[in-house]
Amino acid sequence: MALLRGAYTRGAGLPLIKLDRYDRLIVRALQQDGRITNSQLAETVSLSESACLRRVRALEEAGFIEGYTALINQQKAGCPVNVFVNITLERQEQAHLHAFEEAARKVPEVMECYLMSGEYDYLLRVVLADTADFERLHSQHLTRLPNVARVQSSFALRTVQKSRELPVR
């Protein structure tokens, strides 16, 4: 862990890892290609293979790199439609929030779920095949989630920008 110098804390006790130039280059390269070999990565960031591997392992152990995954084409997977769903709960008690969140995690079409401030309690991004598929999801799942008072949905017409790479500073 010595490679990640100067660990700081930001906000509500959340760890903030201070990355040096090489760490940032490694993270950027891995975000672009998670399957890059260590030797290719070392060459890209101008480090020896052993130094590069030590840094990657340190980033993984520190939890900065959470894992590796394959990016699946949403259209080819048969779920080209993105719907953003605003959920308002009957009450905002901890038990209601917890019950809703546990149930929402079990709905496979829910790709993202955020607890929100403002007019509604949750924002969900769901992926579906078409409008008939949304009607099924709405009647069989969304309106049956615990403590739901109101469901408001917006269909994305097209994706203008979708980045999977975090800005690493």
Secondary structure, 3 states (H helix, E strand, C coil): CCCCCCCEEECCCEEECCCCHHHHHHHHHHHHCCCCCHHHHHHHHCCCHHHHHHHHHHHHHCCCCCCCCCCCCCCCCCCCEEEEEEEEECCCCHHHHHHHHHHHHCCCCEEEEEECCCCCCEEEEEEECCHHHHHHHHHHCHHHCCCEEEEEEEECCCCCCCCCCCCCC
